[in-house]
Structures are given as structure tokens and as C-alpha cells.
Amino acid sequence: MTERRLTSRIRFEHPIPAQMMAIDGTWRRECTMDDVSENGAMLMVGASIEGLHLKEFFLLLSSKGLAYRRCMLAWVNGDQIGVTFLKRGKKTTKQPRQEPRP
């Protein structure tokens, strides 16, 4: 498989425990972060992700939720998933254009 990342990645000797959480808080999944780059990460997910809305979610990096990244799913390979970090202010869907008020 060819490398497609534009930035270098850091692979952890021991995976970092983390949690994935829905934007609206309706679901959580335990995971570990195996590597990370400026733009994304590779996660190992223990439980099934089938049926979860993964277009946009949080990756919680602390038990209190104080360190987190907003993510979207990039790829799935068994229990491994790739995520792309969303930049502040970036939206995943286009908002309808509003007409000026008279």
C-alpha cells in the first residue's frame, strides 16, 4: 500500500487509549490510537462500528474530555480505521445560501 499522507506520522510504541464519541453524545466506543499525524490518525476499535454515524465525531484523548479532536472517517480495514482531523470552522456539509432580506 502506498503512503498518501502529506505530513509525517508518529507511530506509538504502546497505543494510546482514547474514545470515539458522537457529536451529539448518543454513542461512545473505546479505541486506541496507533499513530498520528498533523492531519489524522489510525485507530483500533474494539467494538463494532457498524451502524454508527461516522461522518463527523469526536476523538477524546483524555478521561475528562478536555483534550479532543473533531474527526471524520477516512477509511476502514477490519478493526482499524483512519480518521481525518477537521480544522476549526471547517464544516462537512455545505450550508444553503440565504437570500438577502429586502
N, C-alpha and C positions, 0 to 999 in steps of 0.2 A: 504494500500500500504506500503510495507516495505522500509525502508530507505536504499539507496545504496551508499550514499556519503561516501567517505573515510575521508573527513575533515568536521569539524563542519561548520554550516552555520549561518549567521546573518540575521534575519528577521527584516525588517524596519517597524516602526510604521506607517510611511507615505511613500508610494512608491516613489522612486527616479526617476524623469523624465530623459529620455535618448532617443537616436535614434539608430536605426539599419541602417547601410549603406553598400551597396555592395562594395566589394574590388575595383571595377573599377569605383565606383561613379554613376552607372546608376540608382540606386533607393535608397530611404530612407523611413523609417517608424518610426513614433512616437511610443514610448513604455514607460513602467515604469518598474523599477527593484524592485521586491518584496522581494527577498532575494539573498544573495550572499555567496559564499564560496571561498576558495583559488582556486578551480578548475572550478567553473562555477557559473551560476546564473539562477533565474527564472524570466522571463519577461512576462508582459501582453501587448499584441499588440492590438491596437485599430482598425487598418485597416487589410484587408485580406493579408495573406502572400502567398496565392495560386499563383503559377507560378514563385515565386522568387527563385533565385539560393541561397540556404542557406547552401551549403556545407561549405562555408567559407565567413565570413563577419565581419564588424567592429561594435562594440557596442560603440557609442560615449557617453561619460559621462559628457561632457561639451559643452556649446553652441558654443565655438570656435573650438572644435575638438582637444583640447590639451590633454585631458585625454580620452583614449580609450583602448579597449581590442580587440584583434583578436579572433573571436569565430567560432564555428561550431555548427550546430543544433544537439541537443541530443534527444529531444522528443517534441511532440505537443499534447496538450489536449485542444481543443477549441481555446480560445484566449490566453491561456497560452502556453509558450514554455520554454523549458530548453535548456541552451547553455553550451557548454564546452569551457573554455578558452584555446587557443592554446599557447604553450610556444614559446619563441623566437627561431627561427631556425627550429622549427618543421614544416614539410610540410604534407599536407593532401593527396598527391598523390606521388607515387614512381616515381623518375626520371629514365629514361632509362640509363642503364650503357653504358658508352662510351668506345670504344676500344682504347687502347694506340696508339698513332701515331708512324709510322715507322721512 
